[in-house]
Structures are given as structure tokens and as C-alpha cells.
Amino acid sequence: MWCGSATAWPPSARIVFCALGTSQIDAAEDIGARARLQLEVLPLASSLLYMPPRKRRPPTERVVEVRPPDPALLRYLLAVDHFELRVGVTPERLSAYVERALGQKSEAGPGDFPLTDIDDFLLFERLHQVGLSPLRRLALTVIAGNGDMHLKNWSLIYPGNGDKPALAPIYDVLSTVPYIPADAMALSLGGERSFKALAAPRWKAFANRARLPEPAVLKAVVETVELVNEHWWRLPERHVVPAKVLERIDEHVKAITPILNSCAEK
């Protein structure tokens, strides 16, 4: 039995081809007869049966009516946009709020922040939620030359009865520059990783990205530098640090101090 070019086909297709080739039904005869032969002779799945091509109906044109939006819906969407603009806490609004609280003072406590309306309350809550403790840790990381402050070196503590977590004030702090003199930040800050590049413009960029008030961020950096220089040089533990390691840390603190103090410039 000759099956022609069907030898290159899959087994099931070759069976169909050979059955049709050896049948008494001519290829020019009715297509339905050929299909019935397959149903009667071959145990094939329906997906393998010969089916005549389907003719698609030509598309019909129709007019689509474009209705104007419901005025009530437009008013609702406008009200939603207005509400989001009002409750949105932007860096500019936070900066203005902090400046208003500070006035001519160099620092302000919780009682100095005005709460005259809902807008003030939202800004105050944002400051309360974020706080500046993580920012002070970043400043300490820079002045200490800690290139190992990655995301896993932020830890939680559970004070009190242990049911409310809080960010640990300090965790796994070290100086890597004595061992890797060209080390840099493990994660970028304001788009920079080099310790010596973290002057005031980088901290301002960080404040804007973190949606924090710029004056408060710069002030926290300067205060951290002051505290480090106040305590580092007279720590009683300095004598147990190897001389070469201590020398490199001291050099780094001296080099970074004026860079971070640029945050104090107006």
C-alpha cells in the first residue's frame, strides 16, 4: 500500500492519509463522505477528523454611541482628587510645618508643633511615625566608616511586655575602613555610596525621596556628628583598640566631620 509523502507525518496522520488513499471514494467527491469514512473506519479523536473550513461572516459596521460622563461622577472624582491633595504629605509641606514650629529656636519638642487643624494633625502624625532615629543611625554609619550597614543589619527589639516591636537603637556597628580603606556604603544614600560624597546635597536628596522635612534631616546629621566628636576622642575603650586600626578610624572621623557639617550651612 502506497502512502506517498505521508511517511513524514505523525503516526495518526499517516493512518488517515493511507485510509483515504486506499478507499473507493475519490478526492473530488463529497467532503462529508470522506468524513463519514473516518468515523466508520478509524478510531480517531475528534481533533484529528477532517473538517471543512469554516467561513467567517463579514464584519458588520455599527455606530457606537459615546455618551458624555455623568456630571455627578465628575464631581465625585474631583472631590477625591481634592481630598488626596489635602491629605498628601509632601516634603514641601513637612518642611514648612517644621520651620513654623522651630521659628527662631534651634530645636523644638512635641509641644512646639501647632495642631490648629486637620492638616497640622496629618503632618504631626507623619513626623511621629517616621521619627529620626533611623536617620541618626545612617549618619553614624557614615562618620564611623561602616561599609557593612546593609538591610540585614537593622534589627528589632521588643521592649516592655514584648508585644510591640521597635527599631533597635544600634545593632552590629563597626568600622570597616581600617581593613578596607576604599570601602563605601553598602547601600546608596541620595544616589551616592562614597562616604566622602555624602555632603549636604546628598542628604537633601535623601530627605526628598524619603518624604522627610529637609531641615529636620540636616539638623539630625549635624547633631550626630557633634555627639560622635564629643564622645569618640575620650572613650576609655580606645586603649584596647590596636594602634593601626585606631589611627585609621581617627583619620576617617576627621575627614568626614567637615563633609557632614556642611549640613549646617544655610
Summary of the structure (lengths in Angstrom):
residues: 266
radius of gyration: 37.6
end to end distance: 98.1
largest distance: 109.0
contacts: 619
relative contact order: 0.08
helix: 57%
strand: 2%
